[in-house]
């Protein structure tokens, strides 16, 4: 609730990513939906490792999904379709990993790799075993 009611914009990280990130946007309407906007604008595709995204959110919120009685599917839906994240979603070449970590340290904002960009259009969601997910996720749509 604290993050929702008093978000902390990632301005320092955004400034530190100048010259490093090839694309960036705020993440506020759900990871899948916002990522698809970024992919469409960049005319590329992506592979998203859902276990990495789920682990990141669990770490950030200190939520132990199973102990809280939240099913894996419900937790995944929250991570991929939920909104009000107030984080930055960005892409950068793997060769800039060291500079990205330096930018994260400089801005005091941790960063995490949750996937990769592909030349072929489309978004592929992979589970923790590398298998494609058959589930469909939506995000908030301001115009629906």
N, C-alpha and C positions, 0 to 999 in steps of 0.2 A: 504494500500500500504506500509506503514511503516513496518508492521510486515512481509510482503512478501520480501521487499528489504533488511531489516536488522533484521532477526529473532533473537530472544533471547532464546537460548537453555535453557531448564529446568534442567541444571546440578545440581544446589543446591537441587532441589526437588528430583531428581533421587538419589542423595547421601543420602538424608534424608529418603528415602523410603527403603533403605537397611534393611533387616530383617523384614520389614512390608509387603511389596508387595509380592504377590505370583507369579505375572507375570507383566511385564512392557515392553513397547516399545514406540518408538516415533510415533507420529500420524502425518503423512505427506501425505499419499495417499488417504485420505478419511476415515472417521470414520467407516463406514460399512465394507469396504475392509480390513482395518488394524485390526479391531476387529475380523473379520473372520480368519485372519492369526493367531492371538493370540489364538482363540478358537481351531483351527485345531492343532496347536502345543501342546496345553494343553489337547486336547481330551475331551473338555467340550462344553457346549452350553451357551447361554446367553439370557436374556430378556433385551431389551433396551427400556427405556422410552423416546420416541422421543420428547415429550413436554419438558422434563428436558434438553435434549441436545439442543433443539431450544432456550429455555429460556437462557441457559448458553451462547450461541453464541450471542444472542441479547444483553445480559448484557455486555459481553466482548467487543463487537464492537459498542455498543450504537446505534444500528439500530432499529428503530421502523418499522418493516416489512410492516404493513398495510399503514402507513403514507408515506412510501417510494414507495408505489405502487407495492410492491412485494407480489405475492399471497402466501398463506400458502404452497401450493405444491412446488412452486419454492424455498421458504425459506427452506423447509424441505430437498429438493434435495441438496441445497448448504451445509447444515449442515451435511447431511449423506454421500454425495458423493463428496463434494468439497475436495480439498487438500490444501497443504501448511499450515497446522494448526500449526505446530511446538509446539505441546503440548505433554505431556506424557499420554499414555493410560495405566492404571494399574488396577490390581485386588488385593483385600485384603479382609480378612474375616471381617464380620460386627463387630466382637468383638474387632477389632483394631481401631474403629472409633476415640476414644480419642487420641490415639497415632498418627493416620494419621493427625488429625487436628493440633497436636503439630508439626509434620513434615512440614505441610503447613505453619504454622507460622514461624518456624525456617528458612525456605527457602524463605519466603515472596512470596509464590506462592499459590493462592487460589486453592482449590480442590473441586470437586463436584461429588456426586454419581448420575450416570445416568442410572443405571441398576443393574442387579445381574447375577451371574454365576449360571448355572444349570448343573446338572450331565448329563442330556440327551443332545446329540449333536444337533446343529442347532442354528440359531439366530432368535429370535422372536422380531418383532418391534411392540410396543404398542403405541396407540395414547393417548391423554390426558384423555380419558374416559376408558382406559384399554382395548380397542379393538385392535385386531391384524390388522395391515396395510396390504392391498392387493397390495400396490405399490412395485415395484422392484427398488432397488438402486444399482448402480455400483460405482466402484472407479477406480482410475488410475491404469493401469496394465503396468508395465515396459516391459513386454514380449509379448504384443499383437500387 
